[in-house]
Amino acid sequence: MKLKVYEYKNCGTCKKALKFLDQKKVIYEKIPIREQPPSEKEILTMIDTFEKDLKKLFNTSGSDYRELQIKDKLESMTKKEIISLLASNGNLIKRPFVLSDKFGLVGFKEEEWKNRF
């Protein structure tokens, strides 16, 4: 699988991440997260990476997260419900959302990314 980067064009963090990848000459596929959210299978792969803290997959500063009151509902949601919710609304997903055959990353922390690329 080619590296997939789900991003939002107006997201400053996404811009920093893409610039980082470009500087490292990493080949990737850029996918607009709002229009084409990750599939349930891709989210399940990412959940396996962050199993201890599913909250890390959510864009907790986004308006959809607040309006849908996800913070209050998350503890009572099943894994299947979380996957379905994230796959149906790209605004809820922390970005950039990056998947490869070997790893997954959400958000951009340069030190963490340096260890991967």
C-alpha positions in Angstrom: 0.0 0.0 0.0 1.2 3.4 -0.9 1.3 5.9 2.0 -2.2 7.4 2.4 -2.5 10.9 3.9 -6.0 11.9 4.7 -5.9 15.7 5.1 -7.9 18.9 5.1 -6.6 21.6 2.8 -7.2 24.4 5.3 -5.6 22.6 8.2 -2.3 24.1 9.3 -1.1 20.9 10.9 -1.8 19.0 7.6 0.2 21.6 5.7 3.2 21.1 8.0 2.9 17.4 7.7 2.8 17.4 3.9 5.7 19.9 3.8 7.7 17.5 6.0 6.9 14.5 3.7 7.8 16.5 0.6 11.1 17.5 2.2 11.8 13.9 2.9 10.8 13.0 -0.7 8.2 10.5 0.6 5.7 9.4 -2.0 2.1 9.5 -0.8 -1.4 9.7 -1.9 -3.2 12.9 -0.6 -6.9 12.3 0.2 -9.4 15.0 1.3 -10.7 13.7 4.7 -13.9 15.6 4.7 -15.0 14.4 1.3 -13.6 10.9 1.5 -13.2 9.8 5.1 -11.1 6.7 5.8 -13.0 3.4 5.4 -14.1 1.3 8.3 -11.3 -1.1 7.6 -8.7 1.7 7.6 -10.1 3.1 10.9 -10.0 -0.4 12.4 -6.4 -0.6 11.5 -5.7 2.7 13.1 -7.7 1.7 16.2 -5.5 -1.3 16.6 -2.5 1.2 16.7 -4.2 3.3 19.4 -6.3 0.7 21.2 -5.5 2.1 24.7 -6.8 5.5 23.9 -9.4 5.8 21.1 -9.9 9.5 21.9 -6.6 10.0 20.0 -8.4 9.4 16.8 -10.9 12.2 17.3 -10.5 15.8 16.3 -11.5 17.0 19.8 -11.2 20.7 18.9 -13.6 20.4 15.9 -17.1 21.8 16.0 -18.7 18.5 15.0 -17.1 16.8 18.0 -18.6 19.5 20.3 -22.0 19.7 18.6 -22.4 15.9 18.6 -21.2 15.9 22.3 -18.9 13.0 21.5 -16.9 13.6 24.7 -19.9 12.6 26.8 -20.8 9.6 24.6 -17.4 8.1 23.9 -17.2 6.0 27.1 -20.5 4.2 26.4 -19.9 3.6 22.7 -18.8 0.3 21.4 -15.8 -0.1 19.1 -18.1 -0.8 16.2 -20.1 2.4 16.9 -16.9 4.4 17.0 -15.7 3.0 13.7 -19.0 3.6 12.0 -19.1 7.2 13.4 -15.6 8.1 12.3 -16.1 6.5 8.8 -19.2 8.5 8.3 -17.8 11.9 9.3 -14.3 12.9 8.3 -14.6 16.1 10.4 -14.5 14.0 13.5 -11.1 12.4 12.7 -7.9 13.9 13.9 -5.7 15.0 11.0 -3.6 14.2 9.2 -4.6 10.6 9.3 -1.8 8.6 7.8 -1.7 4.9 6.9 0.9 2.6 5.4 1.3 -1.2 5.4 3.5 -1.0 8.5 2.1 1.9 10.7 -0.5 4.5 11.3 -0.2 8.1 12.5 -2.7 10.8 13.5 -1.8 14.4 14.0 1.7 15.7 13.3 4.5 15.5 15.9 7.7 16.1 14.0 9.8 14.0 16.4 7.5 11.0 16.1 7.4 11.4 12.3 11.2 11.6 12.1 11.3 8.0 13.6 9.1 6.8 10.7 10.5 8.6 7.7 
